[in-house]
Amino acid sequence: MGSDEKACQALFACTQCGDCCSGYGGTYLSETDIDVISRYLGISADRLVLRYTRKSGGRRLIVQGDNGYCIFWDKVCTIHPVKPKMCRQWPFIRSILVDVGNWQAMAASCPGMDPDAPDQKILECVKKALTGK
């Protein structure tokens, strides 16, 4: 593992606290996510869509339970091995490239994120995570 990769990994270490599974507008699903999750749960894609999603802005979004958490959160992510791409990317998301200050805002509620990381390193690592370059 190169020093750049180690530096990027040092920016985030998931504590599996579930804070990112609550609120924040929800989790969008791709068709691939829907396929993989439905197979994992042993139900049809249509049943998954009807029972566990809602439409938002023309896209499918995982519904939240009455507690404000993702419907698949139960003290742990119950679909962790097949969690959606949006969840796998956290916190290396596009909004950081728009405004690096979003990193600090997210780090305020995510104990796994380094709130003191230099802006340039954050931008480099997020870009690398999103583009592979």
Helices and strands as residue ranges (DSSP letters): H 3-9, G 19-21, E 28-29, H 31-41, H 45-52, E 53-56, E 59-62, G 80-82, H 85-89, H 94-98, H 101-107, H 119-131
